[in-house]
Amino acid sequence: MQDRIYPLTFEPVFRDYIWGGRRLETLYERALPPGVVAESWEISGHPNAPTSVTDEHWRGKTLPQVMAELGTELVGRRSRKALDRGLFPLLIKLLDANRDLSVQVHPDDELASQIEGARLGKTEMWYVLHAEPGAELIYGLACGVTKSSFKQALAEGEVETQLHRLPIAAGDAIFVPAGTVHALLAGAIVVEVQQNSDTTYRVYDWGRTGANGEPRELHIDKALRAIDWARIAPQKAASVPLAAEEGMGRSLLVSCPQFAVERFEMGAQAQHRGCCDGSTFEIWGCLQGAVSLRWQGGSMRLDAVGFSLLPAALGGYALSAEKPTTLLRIYIPDQALGRPIRASLASTSQRGARAPSEASPV
């Protein structure tokens, strides 16, 4: 089994949406194709752009092909529904917002099944890698906004008055559950962790046109059905400290039914030992620094900015930081046992605090 079960790295797939740029190359020394690069799909089982394994036994195989052969050995017991659908649960991207993205909203799974048939909804989170001075994003609705006021603003071309803007900085985590009106704005580079779905309803696009010179399509009727009108002036995710290990800090950034995301801050020579016990895969993203990853049968180095998928059947592994390093650990939480602990998502508004919950082209 050892030659089939090992940490997987992938060749990214690039997307050239009009709002992209070249900063993945200039800031992170990524090799990019010519032209605008908006997104780098790092780990993808989406049929529109599946990523392929870079080395060893599965070299050249796409993630869906590996999942079809390994099944629960890859995704784990908690992802049996995803396995039944033939769709890897998550999609990991890097986004380079050189221009403002469209204002949009994603449906939840129930609404997506009603409107789009077999498609999933889309809950996601952003981790800010880089933010220019003054960078912000649109996140939820402004105070006092109602469905009626929003529809009137749409009719009058004043939708910007209905949107909540939130300043951002490197290291911020933003949880975007389905139903949240949102837009990444110019000046930010983020890691996006999301359900494996491209179901997006565009609400507003700043009056610009697409490559064909025509305004890009809006999806107003669907968006009005999808919007969560209670998402008033939400705030950044509040990290929850987890058990400390020598030479490192660890915190839970987001926990929801679709995924959990932890941040590790490791000092030079710090070590972390973990185990993929068959319940879930783990995705490790090195955002700053470098680590060596060892498991029974092999080792590899993970540099910034890079990602590796650890199969659920991998067993024990160890991470050793070669220098001060920041990592994300992404996995499917155990909902039956209420794990991981409920994250404080800091979704406050002037109408009161909401309780913490585990709750397409752009």
N, C-alpha and C positions, 0 to 999 in steps of 0.2 A: 504493500500500500504506500510505502514511503515515497516512491517515485511519482505517485498520483496526487498525494496530499501534501501540499507545501504552500507557503505564502505566494500569492499570485500578484504580479505586476502587469500593467496593461499599457498598450500603445494608445495614447489619447486620440480622440476624434474631435476635430475643430469645426466650429460653426461660425458663419460669417455674417451674422445679423448686422444691420446698419449702425447700431450703437457701439460697436466694438472698437478696438484699437490695436496697439502693439506692445502694451506694457508687460504682458506675460514674457515677452522677449527681453525688453530693456531692464526690467526689475528682477526677473527670476531666471534669465538666461535660458528660456525655453526656445527650442527650435520650432519656428512657426512657418507655415506656408506663406506665400506672398499675399498681400492685401490685408483687409480688415479681419481680425479674429476677435469675436465677441465671447465665445465660450470654448472651453476645453473640457470635453466629457472624459473624465479620468477613469471612472469605473461605471460602465454602462451595459445593461442588458436590454436596453430599449430597442425595439425592432428598427427604429429610424437610424440608429447609429450605435451599434454594439461595439464594444472595445475588444481587442484581441490580446491574448496573453503573450508576453515578450520572451519567455524562456522556458527551458526544461521540457518536461513531458507534454505540457499543454501548449507549447509554443505555436502561435498562429491560429489557435482555436479561439472562437469568440466566447464571451461569457455565457450566452445562452447554450452554446454547445457543451461547455464544461458542466453547466448545471444539469443538462439533460443526461449526462453520463454519471455524474456524481450524486445527484439528488440531495437527500438530507445530509450526506457527508459534506457537502458544500454549504448549504444554507442553514441546516440545523432544524431541530424539531419545532421551534417556534415559528418557522416560515413554511409550514406544510401547505397553507392556503396559497401562498405565492407559488410554491412548487406545482400545485394542482393547476394553477393558471398558466404555468410555463413562463413566468415573468419574475426575474430577480427582484427582490423587494425594494431596493433603493437605487438611486442614481446620484453619483458624486460629480460635481462640476466645479470648475473655476470660471468666474465671470469677470470680465474687464469692461466696466462701464465708462467708456470714453465720452458718450453722450447719454442723455436721459433715456431710460427704458420707458415703454408705454405704461400707463396706469392700468392695472389689471386685477383680476380676482380669480381664484381657483375654486371649483366646487368640491364638496366632500364626496366620499365614495357613494353615498346614497343618491345624491343629486346627479352625479356623473352617470350613474347607472340608468337613471330615469331619462336623462337628456341624450347621452352619448352611447347608450347600449352597454357594451362590454368594458368600456374604459373605466379606469380608476380615477378618483379625485386626486388632489395634490395638496398635501401638507409639506412644508419645507422649513428650513432654517438657514440663516446666513451667518457665517463667521467672517468678520472683516479682517482681511489681511493687510490692506493698505487703504488709506483715506487721505485725499488732498485736504489742505487747510480749508475749513468751511464746508466740508462734504456733509451731505445729509441724505435722507431717503424719505419716501412717502410710506407711512405705516399707519394704516387705519384711518378713521374718519375724525374730522375736527370736532371739537366740543360743540354740542348743540345740534349736530347734523341728524336729520331724520330721513327716512325713505322719501318722504314728500319733498323736503328741501333739496335732496340730492337729485331727484327727477326734475325738479324745476331748474336747478343749476345746469343740468345736462341740456335741457331745452333752450336755455338762454346763453349757452356757451361759457358758463361761469363755474365749471366743475372744480377748478383749482381752489376755489374758496371753501370747498367741502373736505379738503384733504389735510391730514395731520402730517406735519414735517418733523423729522427727528434727526438732530445732529448725531454724527457717528465718528468713531475713531478706531484705529487698529486695535484689535483684541475684543471688540464688542461682539456679542451674540444676539441675534434677532430671530425670535421664533415667529413663523408666519403660518398659523393654522389655516386650513381651508376656510374661505369666507372672508379673509382679511384683504381689504383693498390695499395695494402696495405698489411701489415702483422703486427700483434701484436707480439712483441718479448719478450724473457724471461725477467722476473723481474717486470712485470706489472700485476696489478689487475684492471679491469675496469668494470663500468656499461655500458652495450650496449643497446641502444635504436634503434630499427630497424623496418622496414616493416616486416610484418608477412610472411617471406619467407625464404627458405633455399637454394635458387638458387645461387650456388657458382662455379666459374671456377678457378681451381687451376693452377697456372702458373709455380711454382717452389717449390720444397719441400726439399731443402738442401741435396738431395741425400740419404735420409733415407728411411727405409722400414716400412711397416705396421706390424700388429700383425701376419700376415701370412708369414712374411719374404720377401714379394715381394714389389717392389716400389709402392707407392701409385699412383693412377691414376691422370694424368694431363689432362687438357682440353684446349690445346693450341689454336686450331682453333677457338673455341667459345670465348676464352679470347681475342684473337686478334680482334674479332668483337666487343667486349664489351668495350675495353679500350678507355678512353677519352684521346687522345694524347696531349690535351692542359693542362692537370693537371701536370704542371711542378713545382716542389719544392713548393707545397702548405704549408701553415703555420697553426698554431693552430687557433681555433675559437676565435675571439675577442668579449668579452662580451659587451653588450649594457646596460648601466644602465637604470632601469625603475623607476617609481615613488617610492620614499622612504616611508617607514612607520616607526613609532616610534620604536626604538630599533632593527631595522633590515635593511639589504640591500637586494636589489633584482635586478637581471640582466637577460637579455635574452642571452642565449648561442647560440642557433641554431633556425632558423625558415626556414622551407622548406615546400613544399606542403604536405609532408607525416606526419610531426609532428613539434611541437615546444617544446623547453626545456628551462625552467627558473631555476635559482639557487636562493635560499633564504638563507641568513645568518642571523639567529635570535639570539639575545642576550637572556639571561635568563629572563623569564617572558614576553618576547615579544609575541604579538598576531597578527594573520592575519585572516581576515574574507573574505570568498569567497562564490561563489554561482555557483552551477551546474544548469544552467537555461534551460537545455534540448538541448543545441546546441552541446555539446561535453562531453564525460567522461573526468575525470582527473586522472592521476596516480601520487601519491606522494611517493617519495622515501626519507627515512630518512638515510642519509649517516654518520652523526656524531651527537651525543647527543640523545635527545628524545623529543617527542611532545605528547600532548594529543589532540585528534581530537574529536570534538563534533558536533552533528547535531540533528535535531529535531527527538527525539525518541531514542537517544543513545549516547554513547561515547566509545572511545577506546584509547589505548596507542600505539604509533608507535616508536619502538626503532631502533637503527642502528645495522646492515644494514637491513632495511625492507621496504616493498612496500605495498601500498594499492590502490585499484581501486575504485574511487568514481563514481557511476553511473551518467549518464547525468541528470536524473530526481531527483537527491538527494535533490536539493534546497540549502538553506544556510548551511554553516558549519563554524567552527572556529578552528584554530590551536593555541595552546599555548605551547611555549617552556619551558621545565622544567629546561634546562641548555643551554649553547651555543650550537646551533644546525645548521647543514647544511642540506638543503633539495633540492630535484629536483621536479619541477612540470612539468608534461608531458601531452600534450593535442593535439588535432587536430585543427590547426588554421583555421580561416575563410578566405579562399582565395577570396571569392566574394567581401569582403570589404577590402581586402588587409591587414588583421590583422593576427598576430601581426606585429609590425613594422619590416621592413626588417633588418635582422641581418647582421652585418659585419663579414663575414666568413674568412677574411684575407687570401684569396687564391692568394697570390702574387707570382710572379716569377721574374727572372731576365729579362724576356721578357716583363715585365710590369705588372701592377696590373689589376686583373679581377674585374669587378664590383660586389658588393654584390648581392646575388640572393636569392629569396625565391624559391628559385628554386624547408645451406648445410654443411655438415661436413667440418671442417677446419683442 
